[in-house]
Amino acid sequence: MSKRLFVGGLPYSLTNEELQEIFSKIGAVVSCNIITDKFTGRSKGFAFVEMEKEEDTKKAIETLNDTEVGGRKITVSEARPPKERN
């Protein structure tokens, strides 16, 4: 299992720091990156979180998937590798 997670359904107002705080309750967070629109700078409502340990990744999926954050139900799953661009 990868240590990188995809987190979808995030409130647009959520910050990287707030997201990191949520996941740090599960285990050590290596990085947290909310994806934003390159023109407006507004959140696209999803992020990638990298956990230090694989067991924390699994625990984060089990604990946080389908929970509510800021009034929105979030999805937490293992991140797929990026597709190659031609």
SEZAVO-990989 format. One line per field, with one value per residue (C-alpha): residue number from 1; chain; z, x, y. Coordinates in Angstrom, 2 decimals. Layout:
# SEZAVO-990989
seq = [NUM / ...]
mol = [A / ...]
c3 = [Z / ...]
c1 = [X / ...]
c2 = [Y / ...]
This chain:
# SEZAVO-990989
seq = [1 / 2 / 3 / 4 / 5 / 6 / 7 / 8 / 9 / 10 / 11 / 12 / 13 / 14 / 15 / 16 / 17 / 18 / 19 / 20 / 21 / 22 / 23 / 24 / 25 / 26 / 27 / 28 / 29 / 30 / 31 / 32 / 33 / 34 / 35 / 36 / 37 / 38 / 39 / 40 / 41 / 42 / 43 / 44 / 45 / 46 / 47 / 48 / 49 / 50 / 51 / 52 / 53 / 54 / 55 / 56 / 57 / 58 / 59 / 60 / 61 / 62 / 63 / 64 / 65 / 66 / 67 / 68 / 69 / 70 / 71 / 72 / 73 / 74 / 75 / 76 / 77 / 78 / 79 / 80 / 81 / 82 / 83 / 84 / 85 / 86]
mol = [A / A / A / A / A / A / A / A / A / A / A / A / A / A / A / A / A / A / A / A / A / A / A / A / A / A / A / A / A / A / A / A / A / A / A / A / A / A / A / A / A / A / A / A / A / A / A / A / A / A / A / A / A / A / A / A / A / A / A / A / A / A / A / A / A / A / A / A / A / A / A / A / A / A / A / A / A / A / A / A / A / A / A / A / A / A]
c3 = [0.00 / -0.83 / 1.87 / -0.30 / 0.06 / -2.14 / -0.18 / -2.07 / -1.22 / 0.85 / 1.75 / -0.49 / 2.55 / 4.18 / 4.48 / 4.25 / 7.95 / 8.91 / 6.74 / 8.21 / 11.71 / 10.89 / 9.56 / 12.26 / 14.79 / 12.97 / 12.58 / 11.33 / 8.13 / 5.68 / 3.30 / 2.67 / -0.61 / -1.39 / -5.17 / -6.35 / -9.64 / -11.23 / -12.38 / -9.40 / -6.60 / -5.28 / -3.91 / -6.27 / -3.29 / -3.21 / -1.85 / -1.48 / 1.94 / 2.49 / 5.76 / 7.29 / 7.94 / 5.78 / 8.79 / 9.42 / 5.79 / 6.27 / 9.59 / 8.01 / 5.29 / 7.83 / 10.24 / 7.99 / 4.82 / 4.61 / 7.57 / 7.62 / 7.51 / 7.39 / 6.46 / 3.56 / 3.42 / 2.48 / 0.63 / 1.66 / -0.50 / -1.67 / -4.31 / -7.75 / -9.56 / -11.95 / -15.58 / -18.04 / -20.33 / -23.93]
c1 = [0.00 / 1.16 / 1.67 / -0.03 / -3.74 / -6.33 / -8.83 / -11.93 / -15.04 / -13.20 / -14.79 / -13.34 / -12.42 / -10.26 / -6.54 / -3.51 / -2.87 / -6.41 / -6.20 / -2.82 / -4.26 / -7.07 / -4.67 / -2.02 / -4.52 / -4.05 / -0.26 / 2.72 / 1.99 / 4.88 / 3.07 / -0.35 / -1.30 / -4.74 / -5.05 / -5.99 / -7.05 / -3.98 / -5.90 / -8.12 / -6.11 / -9.37 / -9.39 / -10.67 / -12.04 / -9.47 / -6.00 / -3.15 / -1.82 / 1.33 / 1.64 / 4.95 / 3.91 / 1.88 / -0.14 / -1.17 / -2.32 / -4.61 / -5.86 / -6.61 / -8.71 / -10.62 / -11.12 / -11.72 / -13.39 / -17.06 / -16.77 / -17.92 / -15.51 / -16.86 / -20.33 / -19.13 / -18.65 / -15.04 / -13.61 / -10.23 / -8.55 / -5.15 / -3.80 / -3.21 / 0.04 / -0.18 / -0.90 / 1.91 / 1.36 / 2.49]
c2 = [0.00 / 3.48 / 6.07 / 8.70 / 9.38 / 11.06 / 13.14 / 14.31 / 16.30 / 18.89 / 22.22 / 24.92 / 27.04 / 24.33 / 25.18 / 22.89 / 23.49 / 22.45 / 19.33 / 18.42 / 18.83 / 16.36 / 13.71 / 14.25 / 12.85 / 9.51 / 9.63 / 11.64 / 13.61 / 14.05 / 16.40 / 17.84 / 19.52 / 20.95 / 21.27 / 24.76 / 26.31 / 27.88 / 30.96 / 31.75 / 30.14 / 28.65 / 25.11 / 22.42 / 20.46 / 17.67 / 17.07 / 14.61 / 13.69 / 11.63 / 9.75 / 8.67 / 5.06 / 2.68 / 1.51 / 5.14 / 5.35 / 2.36 / 3.71 / 7.12 / 5.46 / 3.37 / 6.28 / 9.29 / 7.92 / 8.98 / 11.36 / 14.96 / 17.90 / 21.43 / 20.21 / 18.03 / 14.26 / 13.48 / 10.51 / 9.13 / 6.49 / 5.33 / 7.70 / 6.22 / 6.95 / 9.91 / 9.12 / 9.71 / 12.69 / 12.64]
